[in-house]
Amino acid sequence: MDATRNVPIAGAGPVAPIADGCKRPKLLFLVTEDWYFCSHRLPVARAARDAGFEVVVAARVQAHGERIAAEGFGLRPLRWRRRGDRTFAQAAAIAEIARLYRREQPDLLHHVALKPVLYGGLARALVFGGGSRGPAVIDAVMGLGSGFAAHGIAARWRRQWLRRALRLALAGNRGRVVVQNPEDGAALTALGVNPARLSLIRGSGVDTRHFAPLPPPAEGVVTVALVARMLRAKGVLEAVAAVTMLRERNLPVRLLLAGPTDPDNPGSLTAAELSALAAAPGICWLGPVDDVRRVWREAAIAVLPSTYGEGVPKALLEAAACARPIVASDVPGCREVVRKGPEQSGILVPPGDIGAFAAAIAALAADPARRAAMGRSGRRLVEDDFAEEVVARATVALYREALAGRGAAA
């Protein structure tokens, strides 16, 4: 999508702080869950803090509130959920966010993911009206996801509703809209978002010091791993089917499933279903894993057979940072991590094609040299395009641009 602009990266060092004597602008993150903020937005928030912003985080707080407060950020607990809100709960959530915005009077809002974009945009309009009044806005669409890809009559109805709501929310302000891949930018342009408002910042950033290249696992049975929430849309069942197919051909492979169930998501597998899958030979469900490097020390290949587009899957970026090759679905988001050509970092296969997925795993399992070359390419890609510092600099530059535009419009 040529109309989407990449955010320029200013310099190679840390973001310069706001000049002494200037009022610290208040930046408010609206995020559904505290764990999601910590896993996907914490490096950017730190960079903004270090650049002189006052940072406030509004989210449902469950297990990470102390960690957020320890960073020096303001913490504002919300009562909403990521999914499952009925009409009354939706209205109550928007009203709660509107009260928060009226009380905090932020200079800049960063709505992270679809639900905060929708609810936060409506709350901002209620408090400040449309146009240039009120805080500047960054709307980060972290992937359009299953809402734009599901099939069936009910899914089509939800998709139409989502399109209308998203168009309304994004039209209510003149802020920047951040996408993580060009396909999502094209989809938003089709919804009527002005391409001049779109900015492309790929991914949420990876700590390349923490996720360092790992030596290849010991020879023998080749382990592949799927790291994700245990959702059907992440291709958990397809991964199991592909590995089962290979084992029936007497190929020495096994599969690790690493990640939690997600009770808030109707597409989540249950613990009982995962335990039943793991009862088959060569399949192991680890549950939540605190340090995913443990998985990549054991696994030689990362897999993600998603059945719909991603933003940019952080699990694949972490695997690539650890020098692991990737087999993934040829869908938006995965294409950003699995590059073709001389610097090939993995193999893309048609979504839902279990045979092609199994064949790609078999090809890499039989070729350690090819796995190593792809792992090196993936590591270079992460260092160049997806490191935390790269994403943080680009995002803080966008914050400053948004604030400058707000001042010019005032």
Secondary structure, 3 states (H helix, E strand, C coil): CCCCEECCCCCCCCCCCCCCCCCCCEEEEEEEEHHHHHHHCHHHHHHHHHCCCEEEEEEECCCCHHHHHHCCCEEEECCCCCCCCCHHHHHHHHHHHHHHHHHHCCCEEEEECHHHHHHHHHHHHHHHCCCCCCCEEEEEECCCHHHHCCCCHHHHHHHHHHHHHHHHHHHCCCCEEEECCHHHHHHHHHCCCCHHHEEECCCCCECCCCCCCCCCCCCCCEEEEEECCCEHHHCHHHHHHHHHHHHHCCCCEEEEEECCCCCCCCCECCHHHHHHHHCCCCEEEEECCCCCHHHHHHCCEEEECCCCCCCCCHHHHHHHHCCCCEEEECCCCHHHHCCCHHHCCEEEECCCCHHHHHHHHHHHHCCHHHHHHHHHHHHHHHHHHHEHHHHHHHHHHHHHHHHHHHHHHC
